[in-house]
Amino acid sequence: MSSSSQKRKASGPDCYTDNVWKRTKGTVIDKLQRSVPFNFFLSSVDSDPTTHDEDLTLSFPELLDKSLGDLTESLHINFMVQLGWLFAQYFLTEQRGKTVSLLYEHCDEDLDALKAMKKIPNLRYTKVKPQSAFGHHHTKLSMFAYSDGSVRVVVMTANLREEDWTNLTQGIWVSPKFPLLQDSDKHNGDSLTGFKNDILRYFRSYNLRLLDSWIDKIQKCDFRSANVFFISSIPGKHYEPMWGQTYLRNILKTHAHIPSGSPSDWPIISQCSSIGSLGASEKDWLTSEFIYNLSSSTHSDKTKKCSPFSLIYPTLNNVLDSWDGPLGGFCLPYSDNVHKNQTWLKNYMCKWRSHSRNRTRAVPHIKSYCRVSPCCTEMSWFLLTSANLSKAAWGRETKSDRCNYIMSQEVGVLFLPQFLIGCDTFPLDKTQHGRTIPFPLPFDLPLTPYSINDQPWRADVIP
């Protein structure tokens, strides 16, 4: 438990406060409008007041602020849920009693027992059991429905529990409100990015009654203002490139521009909070499959040279120097046994540095992937997702039938510049005059590689 959590009195939902929402209550819609066109935020850091006033900081209660619309019901699809904390957010924002639908893998309460005692009349829920011992229902997505029939989608990296929203770095994308389609509209209300079709495909993959009404809501709404792509993973063998790394590859191949130089010179950066078992060498999966797929672009590179790759993952000192000290490493489950079998990975590792966003001491639970220019002034694309660097999340090609085999549910949003700012690349350098505002990266460039003495944080190694 974080230090600020330990100080909090557990006397009921009215004991919760929010230092960010105190400042923005009733005006959160203005913050969302100022974040256009990216709509990309980092979570607030309790222990660092400098983050509380930032335009691109967002706290969970702000998602429930009444300025965003007359809320009627909510849907939360997530991995881990702390029920008391979640309900307290509705109490705090005066949204108590609204219907909440919950799709989850882990919850700290026995919901069946609470239902039998009639203590959760406004909660509809379904527990998702992973199909594989190595897979998880890892998606982190929320939807909010309003009295005018509109809906809003939020894709994030945080679990629905207090510790995830206290002193960690989380990523949050908040959509605009998608209004009801008008009777006169002769289209299905999808965007140029196909967001509506893709989120419907993901929801339908569950085949759950709990989601039927939400599928209906989506179908009735106009999603033409969606300017990002919806990238998801579901468990199973997939022969069509519609999920995970193969779907991402197809979109990049169609839309990702590399405007100058050799495409193979543009590094790919991965930043995550856990790492799976990747093999005895980088050629087993990382470079031969994953980086190969992420290297796709509209440019045809006949050399097929592997793009440079870097992995941002907290060092031991990153965590020890964090706001919560070693307790801050609770969200980094990378194990020592896995690392011992892939020590080659350290050659690609870089420290967590986020001085530009005041988050260096806030342990990153965010997961992101991007491709930047060698000079770090431009970016071809950026992905915010629940998916860590693992075969379970992204899939692996099976040798027998050449399909993409995925074990987890994951959801992310892909930012491509032509759909947000009408340019081939996102600017990253604030000194680039005459261009739109820089993309708000969650980490610092240039990257800081591990020193010879640095070690990645491992959850089962006690400092």
C-alpha positions, 0 to 999 in steps of 0.5 A: 500500500502506498504511503498516502493510502496508509495515512488515509482513514478507512471510515467510509466513502466520505473519507476520500478526497481528490486534490485535482478534482477540488480545483476542476469541479464543474469545469472538467469539460474545459480541461478536455477541450484544452487537450484537443486533438490528443485528449491524452492525459497522465494521472495525478501524483498525490505526493507531487502537488505540481502535477495537480494543476497541470492541464494534461493531468487527470484524476478518476473523479474528473471522469465523473464530473457533471460538466461532462454530461448528465450521467445515466450509467457506466461500464468498466472493463478492467483487470483488478477492482477495489469495490469500495474505492470505485463506489467512493468515486461515485459518492464523492462526485455526487453520482451515487446510485447510478447503474454500474456494469463491471467486467473484471478478473479480480475483485477484492469483494465477493460480489455474489455474497454482496448481491445475495445480501442486496447490498449492490442493487445498482451493480451489474457484473461478470467475472472473466476467467482467463482461458490460459494460465498465462493469459489475463483479462487485462483490458482497462476501458470505461464507457459512460452513457448520458441522458441525451443518448451519447456515450464517451469512451476512456482507454487507460492503463490503470486498474480500478483501485486506489493504489493505481491512482495515487503515486503511479504514472498512468495514461488516460485517453478520453474520447469526445462525446459520441452523439446519437445518430440522427434519423436523417443520417445515411451512414453508420457513424464510423470514423476514418479510423474505423473506431466504431467497427473495431470497438464493436468487434471487441465487445462482441468477442465476449459474447456476454449479455452484460454487454448487449445494451452497450453494444446497442448504445454504440450502434446508435451513436455517431463516432465520426469524431474519433481520431484514433485507432482502436487496437485490441487483443483477445485470446485464441488462434487468429488467422486473420490480421484483426487482433494484436500485433498483426492488426497493428502491423496492417494499420502501420503499413497503411498509414504510418509515414517515415518522411525522411532518411531510411525507415530503419533508422527510426527507432521503436520505443517500448515502455511497459510495467511488466515483461513476459518470457521472450526467449533465449535470444532477441531473435526468438520473438522480439526482433523476428516478430514483434519489432518486425511488425512494428517496423511496418510503414507506408515506405517499402524498405527492401533491405528488411533491416531491423529497426533500432529498439529501446525498452524503457523499464524502471531500474532498481534505483528508479523504484527505490527513489520513487515517492513510495520507495520499494513499495512503489514496485508493487505494480512491476511484476517482472520476475527474477527467474524470467530475467535470468533467462533473458539477460540479453534484454538488458542491452536494450533497456533504458531508465524511466525518466520523465522530468518534462512531465514531473513523473520521474519519481512516479513509478510508471504503470503506463504502457506505450509504444512509439516510433521516433526520428533519430534526432528525437524531433518527430514521431511517426506514431504513438500507442497507449495500451494495456498491453505489456511486452509479452507474447500473451498480450500481442500474440506469437506466430505458431509454427504449425498453422501460421496463426497469431496466438494470443492469450490475453484481452488487451485494449489500446488506442493508436495515434497517427498524425494525419488523423489528428493534425493533418501532418505526416509526423507529430512534432516533439520539439517545442522549438519547431515554429509554425507547427502544431503543439508537440505530442505530450510524450510521457517520458523524456527524450533522448533516452537514458540507457542502463549503465553497467551497474543498473539492474531492472526492478524485479518483484521477487528480489528484495533490495 
